[in-house]
Amino acid sequence: MAELNLGEAVYHKGRTEEAIAHFERALQIEPNEATVHGSLGAALLKVGRRTEAMTHLRRSLEIEPNQAPIQSTLGVVLLEEGRPDESLAHLLAAVAIDPDYGDAHYNLGNTLLRIGREKDALVEYDSALKINPGDTEALNNMAWILSTSPDPLARDGAKAVLLAERADRLTREASPLISATLAAAYAEDGRFAEAAKAAQRALLLATAEGNNSLSNSIRAQLDLYRSDRPFREHH
């Protein structure tokens, strides 16, 4: 417990490698402590040691399955690894264990979106926002679906504008991604001049960050808005 507590303390101070050493010593003393495996897994993820991290996250859940944060973290990693079905199972477990865990709802939304279940993703993002109204990523993703979905029944321009404007305010108009989402929302709502203005701001922000792929994507969207056309995702 002393090694675990010391590891947690230095981890929260940003001293990740030092934390890893303490967690590893803790496991030498007690190899079957679920909390230590979970903490070590999270720390290893932070330094890019994904394979080792997944081993410890899985071991933590073998010892104690009812850990919503570990289920959620493993779900995120599996989605990033291109294994959405496995991701889905862990994230569904996370929200079942703790329905008030906002991050799990957000992460579940991302996995559902990846497998094409947009309407279900919207439900999860909405749940995340009810728990944490200031979750700018959930606001952004929800607004993007409502603005750009190829399914007309999933789109709602007016609601998208409200969500995207709130995210834009919370990020002090400094996020290129959220500015681009706001532009898409304005376009879906038929407000093309405002859409073009927001897209131009998004382009400036993305260019300043050196994000070439996002800049190119926003340029294509901006051309649509200047032609009074909304942007549509293609699945």
C-alpha positions as CSV (number, residue, x, y, z in Angstrom):
1,M,0.0,0.0,0.0
2,A,2.9,2.4,0.7
3,E,4.4,1.8,-2.8
4,L,0.9,2.2,-4.3
5,N,0.2,5.4,-2.5
6,L,3.6,6.9,-3.3
7,G,3.2,5.9,-6.9
8,E,-0.2,7.6,-7.1
9,A,1.2,10.7,-5.4
10,V,4.1,11.1,-7.9
11,Y,1.9,10.2,-10.9
12,H,-0.4,13.1,-10.1
13,K,2.6,15.3,-10.0
14,G,3.4,14.3,-13.6
15,R,6.3,12.0,-12.6
16,T,5.1,9.0,-14.6
17,E,8.2,6.9,-14.9
18,E,8.8,7.2,-11.2
19,A,5.2,6.2,-10.6
20,I,5.7,3.1,-12.8
21,A,8.7,2.0,-10.7
22,H,6.6,2.3,-7.5
23,F,3.7,0.4,-9.0
24,E,6.0,-2.4,-10.2
25,R,7.5,-2.7,-6.7
26,A,4.0,-2.9,-5.3
27,L,3.2,-5.8,-7.6
28,Q,6.5,-7.6,-6.6
29,I,5.2,-7.5,-3.0
30,E,1.5,-8.3,-3.8
31,P,1.0,-9.6,-7.4
32,N,-2.8,-9.9,-7.2
33,E,-3.8,-6.4,-6.2
34,A,-6.3,-5.1,-8.8
35,T,-5.8,-1.4,-7.9
36,V,-2.1,-1.6,-8.6
37,H,-2.5,-3.4,-11.9
38,G,-5.0,-0.7,-12.9
39,S,-2.8,2.2,-11.9
40,L,0.2,0.7,-13.6
41,G,-1.8,0.1,-16.7
42,A,-2.9,3.8,-16.8
43,A,0.7,5.0,-16.2
44,L,2.1,2.7,-19.0
45,L,-0.5,4.1,-21.4
46,K,0.7,7.6,-20.7
47,V,4.2,6.7,-21.8
48,G,3.1,4.8,-24.9
49,R,3.7,1.3,-23.6
50,R,0.3,0.1,-24.8
51,T,0.8,-3.7,-25.0
52,E,2.1,-3.8,-21.4
53,A,-0.7,-1.4,-20.3
54,M,-3.4,-3.6,-21.8
55,T,-2.0,-6.7,-20.0
56,H,-2.2,-4.9,-16.6
57,L,-5.6,-3.5,-17.3
58,R,-7.0,-6.9,-18.2
59,R,-5.3,-8.5,-15.1
60,S,-6.9,-5.8,-12.9
61,L,-10.4,-6.7,-14.3
62,E,-9.7,-10.4,-13.9
63,I,-9.2,-9.8,-10.2
64,E,-12.0,-7.3,-9.8
65,P,-14.4,-6.8,-12.8
66,N,-16.6,-4.2,-11.1
67,Q,-14.2,-1.2,-11.9
68,A,-15.9,1.3,-14.2
69,P,-12.8,3.4,-14.8
70,I,-10.7,0.4,-15.8
71,Q,-13.5,-1.0,-18.0
72,S,-13.8,2.4,-19.7
73,T,-10.0,2.9,-20.1
74,L,-9.6,-0.6,-21.7
75,G,-12.6,0.2,-23.9
76,V,-10.8,3.4,-25.2
77,V,-7.6,1.5,-25.9
78,L,-9.3,-1.2,-27.8
79,L,-11.1,1.3,-30.0
80,E,-7.8,3.0,-30.7
81,E,-6.4,-0.5,-31.6
82,G,-9.2,-0.9,-34.1
83,R,-11.2,-3.5,-32.1
84,P,-14.6,-1.7,-31.7
85,D,-16.6,-4.9,-30.8
86,E,-14.3,-5.6,-27.8
87,S,-14.3,-1.9,-26.9
88,L,-18.1,-1.9,-26.9
89,A,-18.3,-4.8,-24.4
90,H,-16.0,-3.1,-21.9
91,L,-17.8,0.3,-22.2
92,L,-21.2,-1.3,-21.8
93,A,-19.8,-2.9,-18.7
94,A,-18.5,0.4,-17.4
95,V,-21.9,2.2,-17.7
96,A,-23.6,-0.8,-16.2
97,I,-21.3,-0.7,-13.2
98,D,-21.6,3.1,-12.7
99,P,-24.4,4.8,-14.7
100,D,-23.2,8.2,-13.4
101,Y,-19.7,7.9,-14.8
102,G,-19.7,10.5,-17.5
103,D,-16.5,9.6,-19.2
104,A,-17.8,6.1,-19.8
105,H,-20.9,7.4,-21.5
106,Y,-18.7,9.7,-23.7
107,N,-16.3,6.8,-24.6
108,L,-19.2,4.5,-25.3
109,G,-20.6,7.2,-27.7
110,N,-17.3,7.2,-29.6
111,T,-17.4,3.5,-30.0
112,L,-21.0,3.5,-31.1
113,L,-20.2,6.2,-33.6
114,R,-17.3,4.2,-35.0
115,I,-19.5,1.2,-35.7
116,G,-22.2,3.4,-37.4
117,R,-24.8,3.6,-34.6
118,E,-25.1,7.3,-34.7
119,K,-28.5,7.6,-32.9
120,D,-27.2,5.4,-30.0
121,A,-24.1,7.5,-29.9
122,L,-26.2,10.7,-29.5
123,V,-28.0,9.1,-26.5
124,E,-24.6,8.4,-24.8
125,Y,-23.2,11.9,-25.5
126,D,-26.5,13.3,-24.1
127,S,-26.0,11.1,-20.9
128,A,-22.4,12.4,-20.6
129,L,-23.6,16.0,-20.8
130,K,-26.3,15.5,-18.2
131,I,-23.6,14.3,-15.8
132,N,-21.0,17.0,-17.0
133,P,-22.6,19.9,-18.9
134,G,-19.2,21.4,-19.5
135,D,-17.9,18.3,-21.4
136,T,-16.7,20.1,-24.6
137,E,-15.8,16.9,-26.4
138,A,-19.3,15.5,-25.9
139,L,-20.8,18.8,-27.0
140,N,-18.7,18.8,-30.1
141,N,-19.3,15.2,-31.1
142,M,-23.0,15.5,-30.6
143,A,-23.2,18.8,-32.6
144,W,-21.2,17.2,-35.4
145,I,-23.6,14.3,-35.8
146,L,-26.6,16.5,-35.7
147,S,-25.0,18.7,-38.4
148,T,-23.4,16.3,-40.8
149,S,-25.1,12.9,-40.5
150,P,-26.1,11.4,-43.9
151,D,-29.3,10.3,-42.2
152,P,-31.8,13.2,-42.3
153,L,-33.6,11.8,-39.2
154,A,-30.4,12.2,-37.2
155,R,-29.9,15.8,-38.1
156,D,-31.1,18.8,-36.2
157,G,-29.4,22.1,-37.2
158,A,-31.0,24.3,-34.5
159,K,-30.0,21.9,-31.7
160,A,-26.5,21.5,-33.2
161,V,-26.0,25.3,-33.2
162,L,-26.9,25.5,-29.5
163,L,-24.5,22.7,-28.6
164,A,-21.6,23.9,-30.8
165,E,-22.0,27.5,-29.6
166,R,-21.8,26.4,-26.0
167,A,-18.6,24.3,-26.8
168,D,-17.2,27.3,-28.6
169,R,-17.8,29.6,-25.6
170,L,-16.3,27.1,-23.2
171,T,-13.1,26.8,-25.3
172,R,-13.0,30.6,-25.7
173,E,-13.3,30.3,-29.5
174,A,-9.8,28.8,-29.6
175,S,-10.4,25.2,-30.8
176,P,-10.2,24.7,-34.6
177,L,-12.2,21.4,-34.4
178,I,-15.0,23.0,-32.4
179,S,-15.0,26.1,-34.7
180,A,-15.4,23.7,-37.7
181,T,-18.3,22.0,-36.0
182,L,-19.9,25.3,-35.3
183,A,-19.6,26.1,-39.0
184,A,-21.2,22.8,-40.0
185,A,-24.0,23.5,-37.5
186,Y,-24.7,26.9,-39.0
187,A,-24.7,25.4,-42.4
188,E,-27.2,22.7,-41.5
189,D,-29.4,25.4,-40.0
190,G,-29.2,27.3,-43.3
191,R,-27.0,30.2,-41.9
192,F,-24.4,30.0,-44.6
193,A,-22.7,33.4,-44.1
194,E,-22.2,32.5,-40.4
195,A,-21.0,29.1,-41.4
196,A,-18.3,30.6,-43.7
197,K,-17.2,33.0,-41.0
198,A,-16.8,30.2,-38.4
199,A,-15.0,28.0,-41.0
200,Q,-12.6,30.8,-41.8
201,R,-11.8,31.1,-38.1
202,A,-11.4,27.3,-37.8
203,L,-9.0,27.4,-40.8
204,L,-6.8,30.1,-39.2
205,L,-6.7,28.2,-35.9
206,A,-5.8,24.9,-37.6
207,T,-3.2,26.6,-39.8
208,A,-1.6,28.2,-36.7
209,E,-1.4,24.8,-35.0
210,G,0.3,23.3,-38.1
211,N,-2.6,20.8,-38.5
212,N,-2.5,20.3,-42.3
213,S,-5.0,17.5,-42.6
214,L,-7.6,19.5,-40.6
215,S,-6.8,22.6,-42.6
216,N,-7.4,20.8,-45.8
217,S,-10.7,19.3,-44.5
218,I,-11.9,22.7,-43.4
219,R,-11.1,24.3,-46.8
220,A,-13.3,21.8,-48.5
221,Q,-16.1,22.5,-46.1
222,L,-15.7,26.2,-46.5
223,D,-16.1,25.9,-50.3
224,L,-19.4,24.2,-49.6
225,Y,-20.7,26.9,-47.3
226,R,-19.7,29.6,-49.8
227,S,-21.9,27.8,-52.3
228,D,-24.8,27.6,-49.7
229,R,-24.5,23.9,-49.2
230,P,-24.1,21.9,-45.9
231,F,-21.4,19.4,-45.2
232,R,-22.3,15.7,-45.1
233,E,-20.3,12.9,-43.6
234,H,-19.9,9.8,-45.7
235,H,-19.9,6.4,-44.0
